[in-house]
Amino acid sequence: SGLSARPSPAPRHGRAPCVAKFGAMAPRPVAMLLLMLPRGFRSRAALLAVATAGCLCYVASVAPQLRASPADEAAGLGGLAEGGAAEAAASVAEEPASQDLGSGVAGSATTQLPGSFRVLIADLGDANHPWVLSFHRLGGVFGEATNWMRGVGRREGRRPTLAEFRSFNFVFFHEYPFQYSVYFDPSVFPRHTILNHIPELGSILATKRNLMQLAEAEPETMGFVPRMWALPLSAVAAEALGNLGHLVAKAETHRGVRLISVEEARRASTGLAQQLVPRPLLVDGAKFDVGVYVLFLGGTPRSGAGVSMRALVYGEFSLRLCRLDYPAGRGGVGGGGEAEAEEPSSAQLLGAESGALFVDDRFRGFWTLPSLAPNQALGAKAALGRALGAERLAAIDRGVAAAVGNASGAALRRLAGAVARFPRGGAHFWELVRFDCFVDVDLRVWAVEVNLSPNMVSPFGEVDGHDDLTWRSHLADATLRTVAVWAGSAAGEMGAQLGAAPGPGFREVWRGEAPSEPRMRG
């Protein structure tokens, strides 16, 4: 159309420069009209009038090209011109790889969907937030995003009206958005809108009590979740624990994790308890957790009935180590830990500081440990793989894929009815979450929590010669690029060229479908 221009490169972590340059888009006929005027008529008023008339003519001439056909509107492409999808698909093969996009995959090309997306960032007022910067870096895909909290929201102190909300076809909320029911009534939800949250997914997986109930309802499927109980602990549950004398106490909100005795659990009035993962795998004597980033992409089965979903795991993970060494810690990598020792007693564990048992806000970065520091430039996963060996890392990968796949299937069976009520079912929705996992000495993966809207900001930044920022930028960019591909294929226009494989940085570990109404048994 002539309106799409690649934005200037943004600084990697600094403020994004303005990329809207009207002069770059000014139509040539306007300049010609100005030159044709006699010199005496070139007053400011005349120049302004001619320029305005010329711009209006130009907009009128290109508007039909940018207006979606009824078929495109029904498919959800919004502003993509007829035939534009094929041109966009062709551009993927023609455009060279862009290192600025930070895909992390050699030879990957930028997905160009000119005029396709009208993006609303609904609740992020920080211009330097990683997601805001990612939308800017991918301006060639998403255009210039509207950041509501830095514009109308800040000036007028209000949320978008329903009409304003409906004018966008790609909406991004950092916080869980379904509390704003005016936008998400299925009967008025626009057919063309893409949203970065899946209805019901958060309440099913990310609410600790619901995760406990899900694990209780499907013990075989959800066996990777350490057993949980509501507090106060019942006498029956306490007896079933046998000789185990300790449990992890958790608040139902974020934080508030500590180790308590079974007797304390019997007396507690609120909260949850969870079994402590026994015999954890250690690195240089330290317990660690693995943050696995999972991208869910909704869809509609080929039959047209029900809801489908795919789960993709990002190729890098976060690796956070407890700030103190595990009590009598051995059984892992480094520090003589290859020889396993028995699990500390309940008395030893209850007497240990919390920072030796749990990853808190003062955790250690992986690059600070002797066994991992030599390979820190490779990233957390590769550094752990060098220390453990390829076969052991592959076993952890298989455990992660199994846990994510089982959780995805259990969640889909419960959310399909709510999602199917929307005009295009699952094709509206995607979501990025983080599974917080521990690994034991047998390389079994345990998922203790699932976090919505995972934190993309590093507490370290660039420290001690290690860059903990760039990989997070790569994650945000890879997520949005993958979603751009999915949004095209979900609309039925990108098909074989864009929808066949996950985007850069992600690998698909599960896909499934479920009926919109539960099947009757018997």
Residue pairs with C-beta under 8 A, 6 or more apart in sequence:
1 62
1 65
1 66
1 81
1 114
1 115
2 25
2 62
3 25
3 62
3 66
3 114
3 115
4 114
4 115
4 140
4 143
5 21
5 24
5 25
6 139
6 140
7 19
7 136
7 139
7 140
7 144
8 17
8 19
9 100
9 137
10 16
10 17
10 133
10 136
10 137
11 17
12 469
12 470
12 473
13 128
13 133
13 469
13 473
14 128
15 127
15 128
16 127
16 128
16 132
16 133
16 136
19 136
19 139
19 144
20 144
26 55
27 54
27 55
27 58
29 54
29 57
29 58
30 50
30 51
30 54
30 55
30 58
33 50
33 53
33 54
34 42
34 47
34 50
34 51
37 46
37 47
37 50
65 81
66 79
66 81
66 115
67 79
67 81
68 77
68 78
68 79
68 80
68 81
68 82
69 82
72 78
72 80
72 82
72 491
72 493
73 191
73 192
74 191
75 491
75 492
75 493
76 169
76 191
76 192
76 193
76 194
76 424
76 427
76 428
76 487
76 490
76 491
77 85
77 116
77 192
77 488
77 491
77 493
78 116
78 117
78 118
78 169
78 192
79 115
79 116
79 117
79 118
79 169
80 88
80 113
80 114
80 115
80 116
80 493
81 115
84 114
84 115
84 116
85 488
85 491
85 493
85 494
86 493
87 114
88 111
88 112
88 113
88 114
88 116
88 488
88 494
89 488
89 494
89 495
89 497
89 498
90 497
91 112
92 109
92 110
92 111
92 112
92 497
92 498
93 109
93 497
95 109
95 110
95 112
96 109
97 103
97 106
97 107
97 108
97 109
97 110
98 109
98 110
100 137
101 108
101 110
101 137
101 138
101 477
101 481
102 137
102 470
102 473
102 474
102 477
102 478
103 474
103 477
103 478
103 481
103 503
103 504
103 505
104 315
104 316
104 471
104 474
104 478
104 504
104 505
105 504
105 505
108 503
108 504
110 138
110 140
110 141
110 481
111 141
111 481
111 484
111 485
111 488
111 498
111 503
112 140
112 141
113 141
113 484
113 488
115 143
116 487
116 488
117 141
117 142
117 143
117 169
117 170
117 484
117 487
118 143
118 146
118 167
118 168
118 169
118 170
119 135
119 142
119 143
119 145
119 146
119 168
119 170
119 171
119 172
120 145
120 146
120 148
120 160
120 165
120 168
120 170
120 171
120 172
121 131
121 132
121 135
121 145
121 146
121 147
121 148
121 149
121 172
122 148
122 149
122 159
122 160
122 171
122 172
122 173
122 177
123 148
123 149
123 173
123 174
123 175
123 177
124 131
124 132
124 147
124 149
124 172
124 174
125 147
125 149
125 150
125 153
125 154
126 132
127 147
127 150
129 174
129 456
129 457
130 456
130 457
130 472
130 473
130 476
131 172
131 174
131 456
131 476
132 145
132 147
133 473
133 476
134 473
134 476
134 477
134 479
134 480
135 142
135 145
135 172
135 480
136 145
137 473
137 477
138 477
138 480
138 481
138 484
141 480
141 481
141 484
142 170
142 480
142 484
145 172
146 168
148 159
148 160
152 158
152 160
153 159
153 160
159 180
162 182
162 183
162 188
165 171
165 183
166 190
166 193
168 193
169 190
169 192
169 193
169 194
170 193
170 194
170 487
171 193
171 194
171 195
171 196
172 196
173 195
173 196
173 197
174 453
175 453
176 197
176 202
176 452
176 453
177 183
177 184
177 195
177 197
178 184
178 197
178 199
183 189
184 199
186 421
186 422
186 423
189 422
189 423
189 428
190 423
191 423
191 424
193 428
194 428
194 429
194 430
194 483
194 487
195 428
195 429
195 430
196 429
196 430
196 431
196 432
196 483
197 429
197 431
197 452
198 296
198 298
198 309
198 415
198 419
198 426
198 429
198 430
198 431
199 415
199 418
199 419
199 422
199 429
200 411
200 414
200 415
200 418
200 419
201 296
201 411
201 415
201 431
201 433
201 452
202 452
203 210
204 210
204 211
204 214
204 410
204 411
204 414
204 415
205 211
205 214
205 407
205 411
205 433
205 450
206 433
206 449
206 450
206 451
206 452
207 252
208 228
208 250
208 252
208 272
208 449
209 230
209 252
209 272
211 225
211 228
211 449
211 450
212 225
212 228
212 229
212 230
212 272
214 222
214 225
214 410
214 411
214 414
215 222
215 223
215 225
215 227
215 228
216 228
218 410
221 406
221 409
221 410
222 406
222 407
222 410
224 399
224 402
224 403
224 406
224 407
224 444
224 445
224 446
224 447
225 446
225 447
225 448
226 274
226 275
226 276
226 277
226 446
226 448
227 274
227 275
228 272
228 273
228 274
228 275
229 237
229 247
229 265
229 272
229 273
229 274
230 272
230 273
231 249
231 265
231 268
231 269
231 270
231 271
231 272
231 273
232 265
232 266
232 267
232 268
232 269
233 247
233 262
233 265
233 266
233 268
233 273
235 266
238 262
238 265
238 266
241 247
241 262
244 262
244 275
244 346
245 261
245 262
245 346
245 347
245 350
246 259
246 260
246 261
246 262
246 276
246 346
246 349
246 350
247 259
247 260
247 261
247 262
247 265
247 273
247 274
247 275
247 276
248 257
248 258
248 259
248 260
248 273
248 274
248 275
248 276
248 358
249 256
249 257
249 258
249 259
249 260
249 264
249 265
249 268
249 271
249 272
249 273
250 256
250 257
250 271
250 272
250 273
250 274
251 257
251 271
251 272
252 270
252 271
252 272
256 271
257 354
257 358
258 354
258 358
259 276
259 349
259 350
259 352
259 354
259 357
259 358
260 268
260 273
260 350
261 346
261 350
265 273
274 448
276 349
276 357
277 438
277 440
277 446
277 448
278 343
278 440
279 331
279 340
279 343
279 440
279 441
279 442
280 287
280 326
280 331
280 332
280 438
280 439
280 440
280 441
281 288
281 331
281 332
281 333
281 438
281 439
281 440
281 441
281 443
282 288
282 326
282 329
282 330
282 331
282 332
282 333
282 335
282 337
283 321
283 332
283 333
283 334
283 337
283 366
283 369
283 371
283 372
283 384
283 387
284 325
284 332
284 333
284 334
284 335
284 337
284 369
284 370
284 371
284 372
285 325
285 326
285 329
285 330
285 332
285 334
285 335
285 337
286 321
286 322
286 324
286 325
286 326
286 329
286 364
286 369
287 321
287 322
287 326
287 329
287 356
287 357
287 359
287 438
288 319
288 320
288 321
288 322
288 359
288 366
288 438
289 319
289 320
289 359
289 436
289 437
289 438
289 448
290 317
290 318
290 319
290 396
290 400
290 436
290 437
290 438
290 439
290 445
291 317
291 318
291 319
291 320
291 434
291 435
291 436
291 437
291 454
292 313
292 314
292 317
292 400
292 404
292 434
292 435
292 436
292 437
293 313
293 314
293 316
293 317
293 432
293 433
293 434
293 454
293 475
294 311
294 312
294 313
294 314
294 404
294 432
294 433
294 434
294 435
295 311
295 312
295 313
295 314
295 430
295 431
295 432
295 479
295 482
295 483
295 506
296 309
296 310
296 311
296 312
296 408
296 430
296 431
296 432
296 433
297 309
297 310
297 312
297 430
297 482
297 483
297 486
298 307
298 308
298 309
298 419
298 425
298 426
298 427
298 428
298 429
298 430
299 307
299 308
299 309
299 310
299 425
299 426
299 427
299 490
300 306
300 307
300 308
300 424
300 425
300 426
300 427
301 307
301 308
301 513
305 515
305 516
306 416
306 420
306 425
306 513
306 514
306 515
306 516
307 412
307 415
307 416
307 419
307 420
307 425
307 426
307 513
307 514
307 516
308 426
308 511
308 512
308 513
308 514
309 408
309 412
309 426
309 511
309 512
309 513
310 508
310 510
310 511
311 404
311 405
311 408
311 508
311 509
311 510
311 511
312 482
312 502
312 506
312 507
312 508
312 509
313 400
313 401
313 404
313 506
313 507
313 509
314 475
314 478
314 479
314 505
314 506
315 381
315 505
315 506
315 507
316 379
316 380
316 381
316 471
316 474
316 475
316 505
317 380
317 381
318 380
318 434
319 366
319 372
319 380
319 381
319 383
319 384
320 359
320 363
320 364
320 365
320 366
321 359
321 363
321 364
321 365
321 366
321 368
321 369
322 355
322 356
322 357
322 358
322 359
322 360
322 363
322 364
323 355
323 356
323 360
323 362
323 363
323 364
324 352
324 353
324 355
324 356
325 356
326 344
326 352
326 356
326 357
327 344
327 348
327 349
327 351
327 352
327 356
327 357
328 341
328 344
328 348
329 337
329 341
329 356
330 336
330 337
330 339
330 340
330 341
331 337
331 339
331 340
331 341
331 441
332 338
332 441
333 371
333 387
333 388
334 369
334 370
334 371
334 387
335 370
335 371
340 441
344 352
349 357
354 360
355 362
361 459
365 460
365 463
365 464
365 466
365 468
366 372
366 376
366 380
366 383
366 384
367 373
367 376
367 383
367 464
367 466
368 464
371 387
372 380
372 383
372 384
372 387
374 383
374 386
375 382
375 383
375 386
375 387
376 383
376 466
378 386
379 471
381 393
384 393
385 393
388 396
392 443
395 443
396 439
396 443
396 445
399 439
399 443
399 444
399 445
400 435
400 437
400 445
400 509
401 509
401 510
402 445
403 435
403 437
403 445
403 447
404 435
404 509
404 510
405 509
405 510
407 435
407 447
407 450
408 510
408 512
409 510
409 512
412 512
412 513
412 514
413 514
413 518
416 514
416 515
416 516
417 516
417 517
417 518
419 425
419 426
419 429
419 516
420 426
420 516
421 516
422 428
422 429
424 490
425 516
427 490
427 491
430 483
430 486
431 452
432 453
432 454
432 479
433 450
433 451
433 452
433 454
434 450
434 451
434 454
435 447
435 449
435 450
436 447
436 448
436 449
436 450
436 451
437 445
437 446
437 447
437 448
438 445
438 446
438 448
439 445
439 446
440 446
456 472
456 475
456 476
457 472
458 468
458 469
458 472
460 466
460 468
461 468
461 469
462 468
462 469
474 505
475 505
478 503
478 504
478 505
478 506
479 506
481 503
481 504
482 502
482 503
482 504
482 505
482 506
483 503
484 503
485 494
485 498
485 499
485 503
486 499
486 503
488 494
488 498
488 499
489 495
489 498
489 499
489 500
490 499
502 508
